[in-house]
Amino acid sequence: MKPSQRVVTRAVIPVAGLAARMGPISKAVPKSMFPLVDSRGRLRPLLHHACMEASAAGIDSVAIVVNPQQIDLLHRYFTAAGKESAAELPVNIDFISQPQPRGLGEALMLAEYFAAGEPLMMMLGDHAWVSDDRARPSAAQVVDAYVEHRGAAMIGMQVVSPETLPSVGAARGRLVKDRVYVCEDIVEKPSAEVARQRLASSDLGPEKYLAHNGIYIFSPEIFDCLRELSRAYRQASEELQLTSAQQLLLRRHPQDYFLTHVAGRCMDCGTPAGYAEAFDAIRQTPCRT
């Protein structure tokens, strides 16, 4: 790992969601523990793969935001996995309790103490990633871009077509370097019409849009944004949405809120189709270790 990449050494992975789209099995097995089989025939749960992705990006410490009823299960798993696969996992894996899932914004806010005033990577715990470059995993690409550009944020992105937009967060960017953009707008789950009006990035061509790929790096200021929003959300008894905090951070930093188009595939395992796609992709992708 390059010395410069030591700028980002901590990551938070939220997994406390209800996984309603994956029932009824998710009532008995946490979605984060759904198994994937790699090209060597090794069985690893989804969360293990996320931790491997973080470790390959130079992350030393991971905090998993989880329902307290699942902490014992995950602790037992990673205790056993650490004896067999320590080299592929972060050195430190801790747990943060989130009794009720009240949005990704709240999950991230719970990790402020863990972040310790440093830039923090956030990886969605129900995603899986396959890089086009075996030497540079998807999360490592986002870290590399952050190290080069710094700023308030560096968000991993993928290119999607209009039919995908209603299920993802999307953004418009102005290209400043190969695969790196200054963000100009963010919309959560836009319609195709809204995307055409607000999210067309000129270098991508028609009907192609930048969408979040589940890997984020934020400066510590994201916690100020979350606190500012949380007061209003608590009063309205609503979930604290990460997108709202991103939009506020973008308004504060219109010149240094960055996006990077990751070379690779991102799969949302929060749906049966996405999980099936990830199962097939991980099985066919040569292992890095």
N, C-alpha and C positions, 0 to 999 in steps of 0.2 A: 504494500500500500504506500502511495506517495506520502511524504511527510506533510505536504500541504493539505492533504485530505483529513488530517487530524483535526481540522476545524470543526467537523461534525462528528461527534462520538456517541451521541445519545439518540434513541428513537423510541417513540411511543406507538403501540399497536392496540387500537380499541377493538374488543371482541365481545362487548356486553350486549349487543343487539339481540332482538327476540328471534330473528331468523324465521319470520312467519312464512316466507315464500318457500322454505325448505322443509315444511312439515309433511307428515307427522314425525319423521325421524329426528328432527331438531328438538322435539320435546324430550327425547331420551339421550341424544348425543349432541354436545355443543357443536355448532357449525365449525368452529375453529379446529375441531378434532376430526373433521371428515378426512378420510385418507386419500393420499395421492401416491402413485407408484412411479418411481423414476426409472430411467433407462437401464439401471443396474438391477432392477427388481426390488429395490429397497422401499419399504412402506414407511411413509412419513405423513403426519397430518398437515393440514393446510397451514396451521400456525407455525409448525416447525419450518416449513418452506419459507415463510415470511421472515423468520428469525435468521435463517441461512442467508437470505437476500440481504438483510441488514448487516450481518457479519461480513459478507463479501464486499460491502461498501465501506468498511472500516469502522462500523459501529461496535463499541465495546459494551455498552449498557442498553438494555431494552426494558421498558416498563410496559406490561400488558394490562390494559384497563379491562376489567372483567367483572361479571356478576360475582358477588362474594360466595355464592353457593358452588361456584366452579373453581375457586382458587385451589382447593385441596387436590382436585383432579389434575389441574394443569401443573401444580407443583410436583406431584408424584410423577407425571409424565416427564417433565424436564429434568428431574433428578435422575431418572433412569436413562434418558437420552444423553445427558451429560456424561455418563459413564461410558457410553458407546460412541458418541459423536461429538465430543467436546470441541474438536478442532474446527467444526463447521458452524458452531453456534457462538453468539456473543458471550463474553466472559461472565457478565452479570445479567441475569434475568430476574426482574422483580415484578410484583403485582400491585395494582392499584384497584381498590374496590369501587365499583359503580353500581349501587343497589338497584337503581332504576335507569334504563337507557333514556336520557333526555337530550339526545342529539349529539352529533360528533363534536360540536363546540364545547359542550360540557365535558365530554371525555378528554378533549385536549386540555381544557382548563384545569382538570384534576391533576395534570402532569406538570404543573408549573414548578412545584417544589423539586420534582425530579429533574427538570431541565436545568436548574441551578444557574440561571442567567446566561446560558449558552444557546447557540442556534440548535434547534430541535427538528429532527426528522419525524414525520408522522406517516405511518404506512397503514392502509386500511386492511384490517385483519381478515376480510372476506375476499381478498383479491389474490391473484397469482400472476407472476411475471415470467416471461421468457424473452431474453435479450437476443437481438440479431448478432451480437458480438460476444462470444464466449468469454473474452478477456475483460469485458466491461458489462457487468450485470446492470439491469435497469436502474436500481437504486444508486449504484456507483456513478452512473451517468448524471443523475440529478445532483449528487454530491460534487462531482467534478465541475459542473456548471455553476453551482453555488460558490465553490471555492474561487472560481475565476471572476465572477461578477459580484459576489456578496449581495448587498442590498437587503430589503425587507423580506423578500421571499423568493424561492425558486421552486416552481411547481412542475412536476412531471406531467406531460401531456401526450396524448395519442391523437391521431387523425381519424375522424369518424364521419359517416354519412348521415343525412338528415333523419333516417328512421331510428338511429340510436339516440338522438338528442333528448327525447323526453325522459330518459332514465339516467342521465349523467349531468354533471356540472360542466359547463363549457365556457370558453373565453375567446376574446379577440386579441391578437397580438400584432405588434409591429416588429418585423424581423430586424435584429441588430447584428447578428452573427449567425453562422451556420447553426441552425436548429435552436437558437436562443432568441426569444422575443421579449420586448417590453409589453407587459399586459396593459390593455386599454379598456377592457370591459369584462365582466364576469356575470353569467346568468346561470341559475340552478334549474336544470331540467327544462330547457327552452323548447317551445314548439318550433317547427321548421320555419314558420313565418317570422317569429321573433329572431331566430338565428340569421335569416337572410337580411333582416334589418339591422342587426347589431353585432353579429359575430363573424362576419366574413373577413378572414385574414387574406390579404391580397396575393400572397405568394402560394397559396394552396390550390387555387383554382375554384371553379364553381362547385357548389354542393359538397364541399369538404370543410370540416370544422375541427378546431382544437378542443379536445375534451380531457378532463382530469383523468389521470391513470392510477390514482390511489397512492401516489408518493408525493409528499410535500416537505419542504424545508422552510421553517419560519425563523425570523429573528425573534428575540424575546418580546418585542413590541406586540406580537399577536396576543399576548395575555392581557395587555392594556385594552385592546379592542374587545376581547371576550368579556372582561369585567364591565366595560361600558355597556355592552349589549345585555349582559346577564340581568341587570337590574330591571330593565323593561320586560325581559322574557319571564322573569319570576312573577312579576305583577300580573302578566297575562296568562300565566300557567302554560306556557308554550315551550317546545324544545328549543334549545340554544343551537342554532344552525352554524356550522363551520363556514358556509358560504357567506353568511351575513358578516362574519368577522373578516373574511377575506375581502369583501367589498369595502369595508371600513378601512382596512389596512391599505388597500389600493388607493382610496381617496387621499389617505395621508401621504402615500409614497408613489405618485403617478409615474415617476421616472426610474424607480429602481425596484419595482415589483415585477419579477421575471417569470417567464415560462420557458420550459425546454422540451422540445419534441424528442422523446425517447425513442431510440432505435430498438424496437421490439414489440412484443404483444403483451397486453394486459387483459386479464380475464376476471370478470366479476363472478365469483363463486357463490354469490347470494341468490342465484337462480339455478334451477336444475340444468338449464341449457348451458349456462356459464360454467357450472361445475363440471359438466360432461366435457366441455371444450378444454378446460384446464387439465382434467384427468388425461385426456388424449395427448395434449401438448407436452405435459411434463414427462409422460412415458416415452415420448419420441425424441426429446431433447437430450443430447449428450450431457452427462454430468460434468460439473466443473471440478468436483473432488472425488 
